[in-house]
Each structure stands twice: as structure tokens, then as C-alpha cells.
Amino acid sequence: YVMLLTLSPYTPRFRDRVSPPGVMIRPYLNGFTIAFNVSQPNTWQPYVDSMHHFLAAYDDKVQEEKNIECVPGQYFLQGGSDSEEKKACQFKRSLLQNCSGIEDPTFGYSRGQPCILLKMNRIIGYRPGAGVPVSVECKVQKGNESHLRSVDFYPGNGTFDLMYYPYYGKFTHVNYTSPLVAMHFTDVQKDYLVPIQCRLNGKGIINDLNSDRFLGRIIFTLSIGK
């Protein structure tokens, strides 16, 4: 009990062995296979609904009310005590452009060009990229590389801006919303199972550990029928 009293509820005591971040995708409904037929809305509507639900916290008005505008390209370091509430930078869903669900409420699913969102797991105090933004790339994991002919990334060139880091923990960084990278698969081979690997690239990032498919990368399958 006495030892527990020495622990801080705000920051872990030992952070020297913290692994680089893992990643996760949205939508995530029934495992890591996203399968639908363009001509059958009931097959892709659940993915669309999941995306809208997830992005509700990123609505522009919500972000403007709760969070502040920050300076891009540099870490947002905040002083004060560990218990002091920290400010959070705005990440508006409009930054996701064609994958925001604003102009196209179906996120491309109705056209067979689905959007998938990638987010890094939160690690208290971690500064990814060592001063250089971490970027995302996607390619066919196994098989015919021509099955994935085009991917667009938002915002910008598919990077996680430094201003969203470091993360200070759920108790003090109460309005923090994780930055996202949207991957817009605009030209995927139809009527095939296309295994895709998307991974992070940056200094200090580990993305090739065979024993952990979520550390710095994620593997999922697209199956888009006509």
C-alpha cells in the first residue's frame, strides 16, 4: 500500500523501455477484412456508419470549441505540474478532405473507393519521429502489386504532424483527440482479396517485427465486389 502511494496517476514511473507505437484502423467491425459489394448498399453501410460515429469527436465545431490552434511542425510541449490540465491541438475532420465524410457521406464506399483511417496508439510522453513527422505508406503485402494501383493520403502527404505530441495522459489531456491519416484506396482490383500492409516510417519506428503485426504497421484485406 505504501509503495502504491508513491506512484503518480498522471505519468508512468518507468518509461525507458516503452515500445514504439502500434497502429489501428477504422472502420473496424469484423476483424481485418473489409469486404463489400458496391451495388449492395447494405454490405457497405455498416462501415460508413462506423466512420461517422468515430469521426463525431473530430467535427470542426467540436474541435473549435474544445481545442486550440497549434503551430504545425513542432512538438507542443507544455510545462506545469503533472496534475495541471493540458491543452489539446485541433484536429478537424475537414483535414481529411475526400475522406472526411463531409462532401461524400459514404467515404467512397458507394463508388468502390473506400477510405480507411489509421491512428497511432497513445503513449504518454512519446515524441514520434525524433523531430521529423512520421509518414505512412501502403502496399500489397503478398501477391500481385498491380492490384493496388493508387492510394491517396490525407492530410497532406500522409504524415502525423509533430504538434499533436507529446500526449500527457487521459487525466490531464482530457480533450485530446489522436491525429489521423486517411488512406483513400481509389484504384483497387475488384473481385479479388487484396492483402494490404500499411506501415509507419520514421526515426525510432519499428515496423518489421514478425512477432507483432500491429507494431508500426497493420495488415488488412480489401475485398471489393462490383
Beta strands, then each sheet from edge to edge (+ up, - down):
strand 1: 23-26
strand 2: 33-37
strand 3: 115-120
strand 4: 134-140
strand 5: 148-154
strand 6: 159-160
strand 7: 180-188
strand 8: 193-201
strand 9: 217-225
sheet 1: 1+ 3- 7+ 5-
sheet 2: 2+ 9+ 8- 4+ 6-
end
